[in-house]
Amino acid sequence: MTFHWFLPTSGDGDQVGAATVAAGAARHARAATIGYLTEVARAAEAGGFRALLTPVGSGCPDPWIVCAAVTQHTERIGLLVAVRAGFALPTLVAQQAEAFQAVSGGRLALNIVTGGDPTEQRAYGDFLDHDARYARTGEFIEVLRRSWRGGPFDFTGAHYRVDGGGLAAPLADPPPVYLGGASPAAEAVAARQADAYLMWGEPPAAIATRVARVRARAAEQGRTLRTGLRLHVIARHTAAEAWAEADRLRAGMSPDRIAAAQARFGRMDSVGQARMTALHGGGSGRLAVATNLWAGIGLVREGAGTALVGSYAEVAARLDEYARSGVDEFILSGWPHREEAERVGAEVLPRVTALPVAVSH
């Protein structure tokens, strides 16, 4: 198993906040300065995490610039940089990746984000519908990979046309490509183009079904595909302490914030976001949706909306269970991100042993 952490470029604190938009976010006690983000990165590096996922959206700074700066203050941790397909030409992104590899010593991975909020997409100037965005994402990755192989090459698609493109020389260390999405359109693109397919945290049986399906689709293309799971973590010495922390986070979510967030999520065309909302029912449903899996985060946070809650041993056992369901990589996070990177790295990761453990709530 491979473990990654999250870089909170929109700000951090001890309350659940939005990841990619400014509206509806909790007041951030810690500004996302390069100094603070470096502290998070170094904590994750020391804790044994492989890379840092960064968000992209209207409420956070450009991830290319921020991540390039963080690489200058860290030694080995990778940067999983989020890129919105369609907001920049893939031929330009190929050059950006080439430059990033040069300044970071080859520490780049790319998370290609298709976008699931039509309102935010239109604010950026993108008016494609859901499936058309994924079709564009497929072409985007194809042109990106072709550019890395060096030029000249030509390409003609529904969304991109290239005449004599490509890097001047092949990229020696092309970064791995991650892609998420829960719709059939997303799975089709991932099976055909991605190196790793990302999912948000659902009960293990649901994840096992999705892993089997997308890997079967990749096999039809003659490909193998890694899978990754995005989860928050609330782990403490005892289960009682962990659930008390979950209760504290829930108490920090005002009814107005929840209502505003749920109204926004309801306008999205993201299948993954709809699956997150279905788990918690907008706050009216049961928030403990599986053993040690809590859906309370999704009341106010877009995207990944579930957390593993329990003792260190219990959380490690659930990670083992997801691994047995076919998950290869985990992207974890918690509030505040610096302290939780230290805690999870020191107390949870060493306990990931695939041994059974009793669970409690």
Residue pairs with C-beta under 8 A, 6 or more apart in sequence:
1 319
1 323
1 327
1 328
1 329
1 330
1 352
2 50
2 328
2 329
2 330
3 48
3 49
3 50
3 329
3 330
3 332
3 349
4 49
4 50
4 51
4 52
4 53
4 78
4 80
4 228
4 329
4 330
4 331
4 332
5 40
5 44
5 47
5 49
5 51
5 52
5 53
5 331
5 332
5 333
5 337
5 341
5 344
6 52
6 53
6 54
6 331
6 332
6 333
6 337
7 37
7 40
7 41
7 52
7 53
7 54
7 66
7 67
7 70
7 79
7 337
8 17
8 19
8 32
8 37
8 40
8 333
8 337
9 32
9 37
9 54
9 55
9 60
9 61
9 63
9 66
10 17
10 18
10 19
10 20
10 22
10 25
10 28
10 32
10 55
10 59
10 60
11 17
11 25
11 28
11 30
11 31
11 32
12 28
12 29
12 30
12 32
12 36
12 40
12 335
12 336
12 337
12 338
13 26
13 27
13 28
13 29
13 30
13 335
13 336
14 29
14 335
14 336
15 26
15 27
15 249
15 252
15 335
16 26
16 249
16 252
16 253
16 297
16 300
16 301
16 335
17 25
17 26
17 28
17 300
17 301
17 335
18 24
18 25
18 26
18 59
18 261
18 300
18 301
18 302
19 55
19 57
19 59
19 60
19 301
19 302
19 303
19 304
20 55
20 56
20 57
20 58
20 59
20 60
20 302
20 303
21 57
21 58
21 59
21 120
21 264
21 302
22 58
22 59
23 59
23 260
23 264
24 257
24 260
24 261
24 264
24 300
25 59
26 252
26 257
26 300
30 36
30 336
32 60
32 61
32 66
34 66
34 69
34 70
34 73
36 338
37 66
37 70
38 70
38 73
38 74
39 338
40 52
40 337
40 338
40 341
41 52
41 70
41 73
41 74
41 77
42 73
42 74
43 338
43 339
43 341
43 342
43 345
44 52
44 77
44 341
44 345
45 74
45 75
45 76
45 77
46 342
46 345
47 341
47 342
47 344
47 345
47 346
47 349
48 345
48 349
49 77
49 332
49 341
49 345
50 77
50 78
51 77
51 78
51 79
51 80
51 107
51 109
52 67
52 70
52 77
52 78
52 79
52 80
53 80
53 82
53 111
53 230
53 331
54 60
54 63
54 66
54 67
54 79
54 80
54 81
54 82
54 111
55 63
55 82
56 62
56 63
56 82
56 83
56 84
56 113
57 120
58 120
58 123
58 124
63 81
63 82
63 83
64 81
64 96
64 100
67 79
67 81
67 100
68 100
68 103
68 104
70 79
71 79
71 100
71 103
71 104
71 105
71 107
72 103
76 107
77 107
78 107
78 108
78 109
79 100
79 104
79 107
79 108
79 109
80 109
80 110
80 111
80 178
80 331
81 100
81 108
81 109
81 110
81 111
82 111
82 113
83 93
83 110
83 111
83 112
83 113
84 113
84 114
84 115
84 124
85 112
85 113
85 114
85 115
85 133
85 136
85 137
85 140
85 141
86 115
86 126
86 128
86 133
86 136
86 137
86 140
86 159
87 124
87 126
88 96
89 160
90 139
90 140
90 141
90 143
90 144
90 147
90 160
91 143
91 144
91 147
91 162
91 165
91 166
93 110
93 140
93 144
94 144
94 147
94 148
94 166
94 167
94 171
95 147
95 167
97 108
97 110
97 144
97 148
97 171
97 174
97 175
98 148
98 167
98 171
100 108
101 107
101 108
101 171
101 173
101 175
106 173
108 175
109 175
109 176
109 177
109 178
110 175
110 176
110 177
110 178
111 178
111 179
111 180
111 198
112 137
112 140
112 141
112 177
112 178
112 179
112 194
113 180
114 133
114 134
114 136
114 137
114 179
114 181
114 186
115 121
115 126
115 133
116 130
116 268
116 269
116 270
116 271
116 272
116 273
117 264
117 267
117 268
117 270
117 302
118 129
118 267
118 268
118 269
119 264
119 267
121 127
121 128
121 133
126 133
128 136
129 269
130 183
130 185
130 269
130 270
131 183
131 185
134 181
134 183
134 185
134 186
134 188
134 189
135 158
135 159
135 185
135 189
136 158
136 159
136 160
137 179
137 189
138 188
138 189
138 192
138 193
139 157
139 158
139 159
139 160
140 159
140 160
141 177
141 179
141 189
141 193
141 194
142 155
142 157
142 193
143 155
143 157
143 160
143 162
143 165
144 177
145 174
145 177
145 193
146 153
146 155
146 162
146 165
146 166
147 153
147 165
147 166
147 167
148 167
148 170
148 171
148 174
149 166
149 167
149 170
149 171
150 166
150 167
150 168
150 169
150 170
150 171
151 164
151 165
151 166
151 167
151 168
152 164
152 165
152 166
153 162
153 164
153 165
153 166
154 162
154 163
154 164
154 165
155 161
155 162
155 165
156 162
176 195
176 196
177 193
177 194
177 195
177 196
178 194
178 195
178 196
178 197
178 198
178 228
179 186
179 189
179 190
179 193
179 194
179 196
179 197
179 198
180 186
180 190
180 197
180 198
180 199
180 200
180 230
180 272
181 187
181 189
181 190
181 270
181 271
181 272
182 199
182 200
182 210
182 270
182 271
182 272
182 275
183 271
183 272
186 271
186 272
187 197
187 213
187 214
187 217
188 217
190 197
190 214
190 218
190 225
191 197
191 214
191 217
191 218
191 220
191 221
191 223
191 225
192 218
192 221
192 223
194 225
195 225
195 226
196 225
196 226
196 227
196 228
196 328
196 329
197 214
197 225
197 226
197 227
197 228
198 227
198 228
198 229
198 230
198 331
199 207
199 210
199 211
199 227
199 228
199 229
199 230
199 272
200 229
200 230
200 231
200 272
200 275
200 276
200 303
200 304
200 305
200 306
201 207
201 229
201 230
201 231
201 232
201 293
201 304
201 305
201 306
201 307
201 308
202 210
202 275
202 279
202 306
203 289
203 290
203 293
204 290
204 318
204 321
204 322
204 325
205 325
207 229
207 322
207 325
207 326
207 327
208 325
208 326
211 227
211 325
211 326
211 327
212 326
214 225
214 227
215 224
215 225
215 227
215 326
218 224
218 225
226 328
226 329
227 326
227 327
227 328
227 329
228 327
228 328
228 329
228 330
228 331
229 322
229 327
229 329
229 330
229 331
230 303
230 304
230 330
230 331
231 304
231 306
231 307
231 308
231 330
231 331
231 332
231 333
232 297
232 304
232 306
232 307
232 308
232 332
232 333
232 334
233 307
233 308
233 315
233 332
233 333
233 334
233 340
233 344
233 348
234 242
234 245
234 246
234 249
234 294
234 307
234 308
234 309
234 310
234 334
235 242
235 308
235 309
235 310
235 311
235 312
235 314
235 315
235 334
235 343
235 344
235 347
235 348
236 242
236 245
236 311
236 312
237 311
237 312
238 311
239 309
239 310
239 311
239 314
239 359
239 360
239 361
241 311
242 309
242 310
242 311
242 314
242 315
243 309
243 310
243 361
245 309
246 294
246 296
246 307
246 309
249 296
249 297
249 335
250 287
250 296
250 299
253 296
253 299
253 300
257 300
258 282
258 283
258 299
258 300
261 299
261 300
261 301
261 302
262 277
262 282
262 283
262 299
264 302
265 273
265 276
265 277
265 302
266 277
268 274
272 303
273 302
273 303
276 295
276 298
276 303
276 304
276 305
276 306
277 298
277 305
279 285
279 289
279 295
279 298
279 305
279 306
280 287
280 289
280 295
280 296
280 298
280 299
280 305
282 299
283 299
285 295
287 294
287 295
287 296
288 294
288 295
288 309
288 361
289 295
289 306
291 318
291 359
292 308
292 309
292 310
292 314
292 315
292 317
292 318
292 359
292 361
293 306
293 307
293 308
293 309
293 318
294 306
294 307
294 308
294 309
295 305
295 306
296 307
297 304
297 305
297 306
297 307
298 304
298 305
298 306
299 305
304 333
307 334
308 315
308 318
308 319
309 315
310 318
310 359
310 360
312 347
312 348
312 351
313 351
313 357
314 357
314 359
314 360
315 348
316 348
316 349
316 351
316 352
316 353
316 357
317 355
317 356
317 357
317 359
319 330
319 348
319 352
320 352
320 353
320 354
320 355
322 330
323 352
323 354
324 354
332 344
333 340
334 340
334 341
334 343
334 344
